């Protein structure tokens, strides 16, 4: 039996709801694990920074679609404010 590996980000760990979504689709998980740690960090932050649960679910759904389409980072995202101080101005 092999252990399934889900790679983490640089600053952020993969939250449970995102982990569940990645485990439910092996193709998405494979693409996820081939992203750079900084790319994974951007996706995790993009998913977790929203306030409403329905928005968070929509972000996870879009993450799945975008990864399958070959995108490596969230579109129109100024960057993780937890890692890049210059991005903090966009999150007040």
Secondary structure, DSSP 8 states (H G I E B T S, - for coil): ---------SS----HHHHHHHHH-HHHHHHHHTS-HHHHHHHHHHHHS-SSHHHHHHHHHHHHHHHHTT--S-TT----TTT-GGGGGG--
